[in-house]
Every structure is written in C-alpha cells, then in structure tokens.
Amino acid sequence: ITVRLSGAFRVGRFKEAEREYLPGTSVQQVADDLQLPKQILGIALINGVHAEFSDVVKDGDTVAILPIVDGG
C-alpha cells in the first residue's frame, strides 16, 4: 500500500512510501508499525475517503494518516 504521512508524523519518517502489509491489516496496525504517537492520531483516509483506524487496508490502497491539529 501507499502510506502518506502529514505534519508531525513526517519528522524522522517520510512523506509518502510504498509499504508491504499482510491481508487483514488495519489502519491502526499501520500506525503502530510506524510507531506513530497514539495521543496525536487524528484522521485516517483510505483512497481519499474518511476511514476508521479499525478499517482494513487492501493491496493498492493509499492510506493517509494525519495528526490532531493543535491551535487556537
């Protein structure tokens, strides 16, 4: 799958990368694999559509993971 990271998640990682995951892998498992801080997990998109972190990714999907935006 293609994984796209935004904001603070890019620090020390990547903006976009092709990654291999087993069938049945959830968005949360992708986030865990990348060691993204759970306390700032915000939004997940699969192929540009809002997804839950429990949703399963399929071969060929593009997954975007964005942190919570803090500000005022």
C-alpha positions as CSV (number, residue, x, y, z in Angstrom):
1,I,0.0,0.0,0.0
2,T,1.0,3.6,-0.3
3,V,1.3,5.4,3.0
4,R,1.2,9.2,3.2
5,L,2.1,11.0,6.5
6,S,1.3,14.6,7.4
7,G,2.6,17.1,9.8
8,A,4.5,15.9,12.9
9,F,4.3,12.3,11.6
10,R,6.8,13.1,8.9
11,V,9.6,14.0,11.3
12,G,12.2,11.3,11.1
13,R,9.9,9.3,8.7
14,F,8.7,10.1,5.2
15,K,6.1,12.0,3.3
16,E,5.0,9.0,1.2
17,A,6.2,5.5,0.9
18,E,5.2,2.1,-0.6
19,R,4.9,-0.4,2.3
20,E,4.0,-4.1,2.3
21,Y,1.4,-5.4,4.8
22,L,-0.4,-8.7,5.2
23,P,-4.0,-9.1,4.2
24,G,-6.3,-8.0,7.0
25,T,-4.0,-5.3,8.3
26,S,-5.9,-2.3,9.8
27,V,-5.0,1.3,9.6
28,Q,-4.3,1.2,13.3
29,Q,-1.7,-1.6,12.7
30,V,-0.1,0.6,10.0
31,A,0.1,3.4,12.5
32,D,1.5,1.1,15.2
33,D,4.1,-0.3,12.7
34,L,5.3,3.2,12.0
35,Q,5.3,4.0,15.8
36,L,3.1,7.0,15.4
37,P,2.2,8.5,18.8
38,K,-1.3,7.3,19.7
39,Q,-2.1,10.5,21.6
40,I,-2.0,12.7,18.5
41,L,-3.6,10.3,15.9
42,G,-6.2,12.4,14.2
43,I,-7.7,11.4,10.9
44,A,-7.2,8.5,8.5
45,L,-8.1,8.4,4.9
46,I,-8.2,5.4,2.6
47,N,-8.1,6.4,-1.1
48,G,-9.2,9.9,-0.1
49,V,-12.2,8.8,1.9
50,H,-12.5,9.2,5.7
51,A,-11.7,5.9,7.4
52,E,-11.7,4.5,10.9
53,F,-8.5,3.2,12.4
54,S,-10.1,-0.2,12.6
55,D,-10.7,-0.3,8.8
56,V,-8.7,-2.9,6.9
57,V,-6.5,-1.8,4.0
58,K,-6.2,-3.7,0.7
59,D,-3.5,-4.1,-1.8
60,G,-3.3,-1.0,-3.9
61,D,-4.9,1.3,-1.3
62,T,-3.5,4.7,-0.4
63,V,-3.6,5.4,3.3
64,A,-3.1,8.9,4.6
65,I,-2.6,9.5,8.4
66,L,-2.9,13.0,9.8
67,P,-2.2,14.1,13.4
68,I,-4.6,16.1,15.5
69,V,-4.1,19.8,14.7
70,D,-3.5,21.9,17.8
71,G,-4.0,25.6,17.9
72,G,-6.3,28.4,18.7
